[in-house]
Amino acid sequence: MSFTLRALLIAWPAFVMAGVLEMLVFAVVDPASLTWFGHEPIGWSNNAVYSVTFLIFWAAMATAGAITQLLAEPLISSSAR
């Protein structure tokens, strides 16, 4: 399997799930009320909070997908024989 195909198989579902997680989190959390470790307000615009949070969620989902792909590779290789 090519690297490009493998990257797309990881990135696309991670993108979709990051969007779903973003909607779920910000349905109950107000971005304006976020603080740094409970002390000072973050002071970012709502769009900045949404964007940074989405990228963090996407990276976390993609990392989980990549680890799953990496761990499943020996199983896929042995079943193809």
Beta strands, then each sheet from edge to edge (+ up, - down):
strand 1: 35-36
strand 2: 40-41
sheet 1: 1+ 2-
end
